[in-house]
Amino acid sequence: MKDNILITGGYGLVGSQFIGDRYKKFSSSEYDLRCIKEVEDLFLKDFNKVIHCAGKVGGLGGNMKYKGEFFYDNIVINTNVIEAARLKGITKLVAFLSTCIFPADVEYPLTEDKIHLGPPHYSNDAYGYAKRMADIQIRAYKEQYGLDYKCVIPTNIYGPHDNFDTQNGHVLPSLIHKCYIARETNTPLTIWGSGKPLREFIFSRDVAQLTEWVLNNYNEKEPIIFTTAEEISIKEVVGIIVELMNFKGKVIWDTHKPDGQYRKPSNNNKIKKYLPDFKFTSLYEGLEETINWFEDHYDIARKGKKQENYKYEKII
Ligand code: GDP
C-alpha cells in the first residue's frame, strides 16, 4: 500500500520540511486539534501513517507567561490525535517530545530512560508535564493495544518557518528577529541573561529526515533522542548571528532577564548506533539558511501572537 502520511502541524517548523504529495497537511483553521469532533473529521481523510508535529510551543518567555495554555493545548491535542489514530487503525505514528521536558535535577547526559525521574524545570513545567503524557499514552497503547507508536526527543530545533516572535519564541528565531530590528533601526541588540547557558541545536530538515526514519524503522519501547551532542553557549550563538546578519551595532547582555536552565546535554548513543553516517547540518549552515529565509520572507514570517495566521502548527 502506498504511504500517505498525515503531518499535523504541516506548515510549521518541522512540518514544512516534509515535501511531496504523499504528505497530507491541513491548517489549524481547517481543523482545530483541541476539538475532538474536528480531529475525528480530520481522521476521515485518506492517510495510513501519522507524524504528529502540532503543538503549542514557545521559548523561555512564552513558556513562563502562558503556562495554562501550554498545558491545556498540548495535553488535549496529543490525547485527541493519538486516540483518533488508534480508532482509525493507524499502525504507525510518531509524536514529539523535547529535551526541555526532562527533569531539571537529573544526572547528565540526558538519556531516553530519564524522562520521568523528577519534575521539569519550573520555567517550563506546565509544558513539560503535558508533553510527558504523550509518552505515557503511547506506552499504555502499546501495552493494551499492541500499537507500534513512538516518541522522538529533539533538542532545540530551529529553521525556516519558525515563530520569530521576539518575546515568546525560542532563542534562535527571537535573536534573529531582534538582530534584524536592531540593524534596521540602528539600535542596540539586547540579549537575555548572561550568555553562559549552553544549548544543543538541531536543524529542522535533519529532524524531519530522522523522524521519517523512526516512523518506518525504529521499534524500541523507549523514545529516541535526536541530537548532535554539541553544546554551544548563547554567547557564541550570538556571535554567529551577528556575523551572518552583518550587525555592527552594540550588543547588550540583560542579566535581569532569566538564563533558564544552565545546560541540558543529551546523549547521542542511540541515534549514532542506528544511523552512524547521518550528517547533521552544521549550526553555521543551518543559521545561514534560516536567516536568509527570514530576510526573504520577512512579511509572511510568523513574528508573534498578533501576526500568527496559524496557531497550532509548530512543534516542541
Ligand atoms: P530553552 O532552551 O527551553 O530554555 O528555551 P530557549 O530556546 O528560549 O532558550 C533560552 C536561553 O536563551 C536562555 O539561556 C535565555 O537566557 C537565552 N536567551 C537570550 N536571548 C534570548 C531571547 O531573546 N529569547 C529567548 N527565548 N531566549 C534568549
Residues whose N, C-alpha, C, O or C-beta is under 5 A from the ligand:
A	BS01	GDP	G59 L60 G61 C100 T166 G169 H170 V171 S174 L175 I191 W192 G193 P197 I234 P258 D259 G260 Q261
